[in-house]
């Protein structure tokens, strides 16, 4: 009987522990989502090779989660973790590649 109660007690403690860990992970994900931001830069890219250069190098910058380079309107859209980088650093990374980067104004504002 003591063994049975011990097993039940251990199982109950494990369940409570797993639930607490799952809740901590969920809170961490919510915090991470809260710090995700987007920015669009108008750049001086002017050819397919420029696009390839930006696409090949920019993802290595700290905090970048997603990006899209569009040659037709010469823009670079970036989704990034604001707790790891900011707009100024991202513009600087584009400048380092040899292109100007000016934040595109949001037409909704």
N, C-alpha and C positions, 0 to 999 in steps of 0.2 A: 504494500500500500504506500509506503514511504517513497519507493522508487517511482511509482505512478504519479504521485503528487509532485515529486521533483521534476519529472519530465514535463508535466503540465505547466509548472511554474517557469521552467526554462523556455518552453514554447511561447508562453505569454510574454515573457520579457523580450524574446527575439522579435515577436510581432510588434510590440511597442517600439522597439529600437528601429526596425525597418520603416515603420510609419514616420518616425521622427526624421530619419535620413531622407525619405521621399519628400517630406515637407520642406526640408532644408534645400534640396535640389530645386524644388519648384520655386522657392523664394529667390534662389540664385538666378534662375532663368528669368524671372520677372525683373530683377534688378538689371540684368544684362539687356533685356529688351528696352528698358527705360532709358538706357544710355545710347541707343542706336539712333543716329541722325543721318540725314542726307544733304548733299550739296551738289550743285552743278556749276562747273567752271566753263567759261568761254575761253578757248585757247587759240594759239596760233598754229595748230597742226594744219597741214595743207596737202598731205598725200597719204597713201596707204601705208607707206613705210613709217610715217610718223605715228599712225594709229598702232601699228605693230609694236613700235618702240615703247609707247605708253602702256599698252596692254601687257607687254612682257615684263616691264620693270615696276610699275606702280603697285601691283598686288603684294609686293614684298614690303611695302611700307607698313609699319605697325598700326594696327587698328582697322585696316580696310577689310570690310566684310564682303562687298560686292562692288562692281563698277561696270560702266559701259562707256565706250568711246564712240562718238558719232562723227564721221568725217563731214557729212553733208551740212551740219550746222556747227561744226568745229567745237563740240562740247565734250566734256568728261563729267559723267554723273557718278558719284561715289556714295555708297552707304558705308558708314564707319562707326566705330565704337568711340563715343565722345570721352570716355574715361581713359582712352589710350592715345588719342590724337585730337587735333582740332583743324579747323578750316585753314588757318595760317600755315600749319605744317604741311597739309596736303597740297596747298598752292605752291609751297616751297619745293616739294618733291617734284611737281610738274615743271617748275622753273629749272630745277637741277637737270632735268632731261633736255633742256634747251628751248622750252616753250613758255610763252607768257600764259598766265592763268588768272582770270578775273572772275569773281563770283557772279553768277547770273542772277539778276534780280527776279524775285518771285512775282509773276504778273498778277497773282491773286491779292497781293497786298496793296 
